[in-house]
Amino acid sequence: MLRKQIAFGAIAVLLAGCTADNPTPTAFEVRAPLFAVDATTDLNLGTHLTGDEEVCPACTSSTPADSRAQGQAIFRVRATEDSVDFRLIATNINNAFMAHIHCGASGTNGPIRMWLYPGIPGPTGVAGPAGSGRHSGVLASGTFSPTGVTCPNGMSLLSQIRAGLTYVNVHTNDGDAVANEGPGDFPGGEIRGQLGDKNN
């Protein structure tokens, strides 16, 4: 009987030690930059994309702000300014069929100056298929050259990016003839973010 009491007492002490005021963590989060760069030579740019940032003059009952999709665009401009690495992430989005950098101030729409998706990044491109379905994750990544690319005011694309006068957006299309029917069908753009210098 004494042995049983000693065994139960030892188990009770062990359990008490395991249930201290500070619970044992069950998960942890690690944050790391998408690009490991020397901040003294390269320029880091980025933006968060949401439906609230889109400008949709043709929208009626549904607007891009109704979208639950989000995105993140990250850019690294090399010190030589002849090469830009990028990664575009889009989550909870349906029917993404193209994505670009546009010239334009916040609250205004402007022309495409750099295609990011689909295909090879560059000043020109071709839209992907409509009705492509759900996407969450990296939509596009790669490298492009901004050399010779200008906005309508004649200023270089990079100078306009630094001035906050460009934006990134992801366009969606469900494939039918009616546009702007709701999330997954905003051909003019469903999520958008204004670009800016993340070194400041």
Secondary structure, 3 states (H helix, E strand, C coil): CHHHHHHHHHHHHHHHHHCCCCCCCCCCCCCCCCCCCCCCCCEEEEEEEEHHHCCCCCCCCCCHHHCCCEEEEEEEECCCCCCEEEEEEEEEEECEEEEEEEECCCCCCCCEEEEEECCCCECCCCCCCCCCCEEEEEEEEEEECCCCCECCCCCEHHHHHHCCCEEEEEEECCCCCCCCCECCECCCCCEEEECEECCC
